[in-house]
């Protein structure tokens, strides 16, 4: 009978170890995903910065062209107006991209905070479970000792 109890405890301990290993794996997986998210976020930021730089360079170039055209007679006015409109359109397209980056960053921080809170809750639950299992084993051993004494004391 003691062997069965031992096996039950070993099985319980093995399950707990497996759960802990699974938790460590899950945490590592989540951390890897967080790192991937951070890397992708940085890539998007770099792309946005690159596009902003290109737009600024394009704006400078076009301003220079505009100044040169001002010196000339009016034949190029339509083309310059067209290019200015394209610059304005590019600037309008860049603004939502920047806002989208900020929104995604905020969402990421909120998701990370929620994850950390749930992780704390899980750790507390695991601690409570371990305490309950320990107390249960202690009570069962006490009862077994009492039963054993009762068996020994009776003729």
Rosetta constraint file for C-alpha pairs under 8 A:
AtomPair CA 1 CA 5 HARMONIC 6.58 0.50
AtomPair CA 2 CA 6 HARMONIC 6.08 0.50
AtomPair CA 3 CA 7 HARMONIC 6.02 0.50
AtomPair CA 4 CA 8 HARMONIC 6.06 0.50
AtomPair CA 5 CA 9 HARMONIC 6.20 0.50
AtomPair CA 6 CA 10 HARMONIC 6.05 0.50
AtomPair CA 7 CA 11 HARMONIC 5.91 0.50
AtomPair CA 8 CA 12 HARMONIC 6.10 0.50
AtomPair CA 9 CA 13 HARMONIC 6.02 0.50
AtomPair CA 10 CA 14 HARMONIC 5.90 0.50
AtomPair CA 11 CA 15 HARMONIC 6.05 0.50
AtomPair CA 12 CA 16 HARMONIC 6.18 0.50
AtomPair CA 13 CA 17 HARMONIC 6.06 0.50
AtomPair CA 14 CA 18 HARMONIC 5.99 0.50
AtomPair CA 15 CA 19 HARMONIC 6.03 0.50
AtomPair CA 16 CA 20 HARMONIC 6.05 0.50
AtomPair CA 17 CA 21 HARMONIC 6.03 0.50
AtomPair CA 18 CA 22 HARMONIC 5.95 0.50
AtomPair CA 19 CA 23 HARMONIC 5.96 0.50
AtomPair CA 20 CA 24 HARMONIC 6.12 0.50
AtomPair CA 21 CA 25 HARMONIC 6.12 0.50
AtomPair CA 22 CA 26 HARMONIC 6.00 0.50
AtomPair CA 23 CA 27 HARMONIC 5.99 0.50
AtomPair CA 24 CA 28 HARMONIC 6.06 0.50
AtomPair CA 25 CA 29 HARMONIC 6.03 0.50
AtomPair CA 26 CA 30 HARMONIC 6.04 0.50
AtomPair CA 27 CA 31 HARMONIC 5.99 0.50
AtomPair CA 28 CA 32 HARMONIC 6.06 0.50
AtomPair CA 29 CA 33 HARMONIC 6.19 0.50
AtomPair CA 30 CA 34 HARMONIC 6.06 0.50
AtomPair CA 31 CA 35 HARMONIC 6.12 0.50
AtomPair CA 32 CA 36 HARMONIC 6.15 0.50
AtomPair CA 33 CA 37 HARMONIC 6.08 0.50
AtomPair CA 34 CA 38 HARMONIC 6.09 0.50
AtomPair CA 35 CA 39 HARMONIC 6.05 0.50
AtomPair CA 36 CA 40 HARMONIC 6.09 0.50
AtomPair CA 37 CA 41 HARMONIC 5.97 0.50
AtomPair CA 38 CA 42 HARMONIC 6.19 0.50
AtomPair CA 39 CA 43 HARMONIC 6.25 0.50
AtomPair CA 40 CA 44 HARMONIC 6.19 0.50
AtomPair CA 41 CA 45 HARMONIC 6.18 0.50
AtomPair CA 41 CA 101 HARMONIC 7.76 0.50
AtomPair CA 41 CA 105 HARMONIC 7.73 0.50
AtomPair CA 42 CA 46 HARMONIC 6.09 0.50
AtomPair CA 43 CA 47 HARMONIC 6.17 0.50
AtomPair CA 44 CA 48 HARMONIC 6.10 0.50
AtomPair CA 44 CA 101 HARMONIC 7.67 0.50
AtomPair CA 45 CA 49 HARMONIC 6.03 0.50
AtomPair CA 45 CA 101 HARMONIC 7.26 0.50
AtomPair CA 46 CA 50 HARMONIC 5.99 0.50
AtomPair CA 47 CA 51 HARMONIC 6.14 0.50
AtomPair CA 48 CA 52 HARMONIC 6.04 0.50
AtomPair CA 48 CA 94 HARMONIC 7.69 0.50
AtomPair CA 48 CA 97 HARMONIC 7.30 0.50
AtomPair CA 48 CA 98 HARMONIC 7.24 0.50
AtomPair CA 49 CA 53 HARMONIC 6.06 0.50
AtomPair CA 50 CA 54 HARMONIC 6.16 0.50
AtomPair CA 51 CA 55 HARMONIC 6.01 0.50
AtomPair CA 51 CA 94 HARMONIC 7.93 0.50
AtomPair CA 52 CA 56 HARMONIC 6.12 0.50
AtomPair CA 52 CA 94 HARMONIC 7.28 0.50
AtomPair CA 53 CA 57 HARMONIC 6.11 0.50
AtomPair CA 54 CA 58 HARMONIC 5.95 0.50
AtomPair CA 55 CA 59 HARMONIC 5.98 0.50
AtomPair CA 55 CA 87 HARMONIC 7.52 0.50
AtomPair CA 55 CA 90 HARMONIC 7.28 0.50
AtomPair CA 55 CA 91 HARMONIC 7.50 0.50
AtomPair CA 56 CA 60 HARMONIC 6.17 0.50
AtomPair CA 57 CA 61 HARMONIC 6.09 0.50
AtomPair CA 58 CA 62 HARMONIC 5.99 0.50
AtomPair CA 58 CA 87 HARMONIC 7.91 0.50
AtomPair CA 59 CA 63 HARMONIC 5.99 0.50
AtomPair CA 59 CA 87 HARMONIC 6.79 0.50
AtomPair CA 60 CA 64 HARMONIC 6.21 0.50
AtomPair CA 61 CA 65 HARMONIC 6.30 0.50
AtomPair CA 62 CA 66 HARMONIC 5.97 0.50
AtomPair CA 62 CA 83 HARMONIC 7.59 0.50
AtomPair CA 62 CA 84 HARMONIC 7.73 0.50
AtomPair CA 63 CA 67 HARMONIC 6.20 0.50
AtomPair CA 64 CA 68 HARMONIC 6.30 0.50
AtomPair CA 65 CA 69 HARMONIC 6.09 0.50
AtomPair CA 66 CA 70 HARMONIC 6.17 0.50
AtomPair CA 66 CA 80 HARMONIC 6.63 0.50
AtomPair CA 67 CA 71 HARMONIC 6.80 0.50
AtomPair CA 68 CA 72 HARMONIC 6.86 0.50
AtomPair CA 69 CA 73 HARMONIC 7.36 0.50
AtomPair CA 69 CA 74 HARMONIC 7.84 0.50
AtomPair CA 69 CA 76 HARMONIC 6.94 0.50
AtomPair CA 69 CA 77 HARMONIC 7.71 0.50
AtomPair CA 70 CA 74 HARMONIC 7.88 0.50
AtomPair CA 76 CA 80 HARMONIC 6.36 0.50
AtomPair CA 77 CA 81 HARMONIC 6.18 0.50
AtomPair CA 78 CA 82 HARMONIC 6.17 0.50
AtomPair CA 79 CA 83 HARMONIC 6.24 0.50
AtomPair CA 80 CA 84 HARMONIC 6.16 0.50
AtomPair CA 81 CA 85 HARMONIC 6.23 0.50
AtomPair CA 82 CA 86 HARMONIC 6.38 0.50
AtomPair CA 83 CA 87 HARMONIC 6.26 0.50
AtomPair CA 84 CA 88 HARMONIC 6.23 0.50
AtomPair CA 85 CA 89 HARMONIC 6.17 0.50
AtomPair CA 86 CA 90 HARMONIC 6.13 0.50
AtomPair CA 87 CA 91 HARMONIC 6.18 0.50
AtomPair CA 88 CA 92 HARMONIC 6.16 0.50
AtomPair CA 89 CA 93 HARMONIC 6.21 0.50
AtomPair CA 90 CA 94 HARMONIC 6.22 0.50
AtomPair CA 91 CA 95 HARMONIC 6.44 0.50
AtomPair CA 92 CA 96 HARMONIC 7.34 0.50
AtomPair CA 93 CA 97 HARMONIC 6.88 0.50
AtomPair CA 94 CA 98 HARMONIC 6.42 0.50
AtomPair CA 95 CA 99 HARMONIC 6.37 0.50
AtomPair CA 96 CA 100 HARMONIC 5.91 0.50
AtomPair CA 97 CA 101 HARMONIC 6.28 0.50
AtomPair CA 98 CA 102 HARMONIC 6.44 0.50
AtomPair CA 99 CA 103 HARMONIC 6.15 0.50
AtomPair CA 100 CA 104 HARMONIC 6.07 0.50
AtomPair CA 101 CA 105 HARMONIC 6.14 0.50
AtomPair CA 102 CA 106 HARMONIC 6.24 0.50
AtomPair CA 103 CA 107 HARMONIC 6.19 0.50
AtomPair CA 104 CA 108 HARMONIC 6.06 0.50
AtomPair CA 105 CA 109 HARMONIC 6.31 0.50
AtomPair CA 106 CA 110 HARMONIC 6.27 0.50
AtomPair CA 107 CA 111 HARMONIC 6.08 0.50
AtomPair CA 108 CA 112 HARMONIC 6.08 0.50
AtomPair CA 109 CA 113 HARMONIC 6.16 0.50
AtomPair CA 110 CA 114 HARMONIC 6.23 0.50
AtomPair CA 111 CA 115 HARMONIC 6.10 0.50
AtomPair CA 112 CA 116 HARMONIC 6.17 0.50
AtomPair CA 113 CA 117 HARMONIC 6.25 0.50
AtomPair CA 114 CA 118 HARMONIC 6.26 0.50
AtomPair CA 115 CA 119 HARMONIC 6.09 0.50
AtomPair CA 116 CA 120 HARMONIC 6.23 0.50
AtomPair CA 117 CA 121 HARMONIC 6.27 0.50
AtomPair CA 118 CA 122 HARMONIC 6.14 0.50
AtomPair CA 119 CA 123 HARMONIC 6.24 0.50
AtomPair CA 120 CA 124 HARMONIC 6.24 0.50
AtomPair CA 121 CA 125 HARMONIC 6.24 0.50
AtomPair CA 122 CA 126 HARMONIC 6.15 0.50
AtomPair CA 123 CA 127 HARMONIC 6.20 0.50
AtomPair CA 124 CA 128 HARMONIC 6.19 0.50
AtomPair CA 125 CA 129 HARMONIC 6.09 0.50
AtomPair CA 126 CA 130 HARMONIC 6.19 0.50
AtomPair CA 127 CA 131 HARMONIC 6.27 0.50
AtomPair CA 128 CA 132 HARMONIC 6.18 0.50
AtomPair CA 129 CA 133 HARMONIC 6.13 0.50
AtomPair CA 130 CA 134 HARMONIC 6.10 0.50
AtomPair CA 131 CA 135 HARMONIC 6.14 0.50
AtomPair CA 132 CA 136 HARMONIC 6.00 0.50
AtomPair CA 133 CA 137 HARMONIC 6.15 0.50
AtomPair CA 134 CA 138 HARMONIC 6.20 0.50
AtomPair CA 135 CA 139 HARMONIC 6.18 0.50
AtomPair CA 136 CA 140 HARMONIC 6.15 0.50
AtomPair CA 137 CA 141 HARMONIC 6.08 0.50
AtomPair CA 138 CA 142 HARMONIC 6.20 0.50
AtomPair CA 139 CA 143 HARMONIC 6.20 0.50
AtomPair CA 140 CA 144 HARMONIC 6.10 0.50
AtomPair CA 141 CA 145 HARMONIC 6.13 0.50
AtomPair CA 142 CA 146 HARMONIC 6.28 0.50
AtomPair CA 143 CA 147 HARMONIC 6.16 0.50
AtomPair CA 144 CA 148 HARMONIC 5.97 0.50
AtomPair CA 145 CA 149 HARMONIC 6.16 0.50
AtomPair CA 146 CA 150 HARMONIC 6.20 0.50
AtomPair CA 147 CA 151 HARMONIC 6.17 0.50
AtomPair CA 148 CA 152 HARMONIC 6.23 0.50
AtomPair CA 149 CA 153 HARMONIC 5.97 0.50
AtomPair CA 150 CA 154 HARMONIC 6.40 0.50
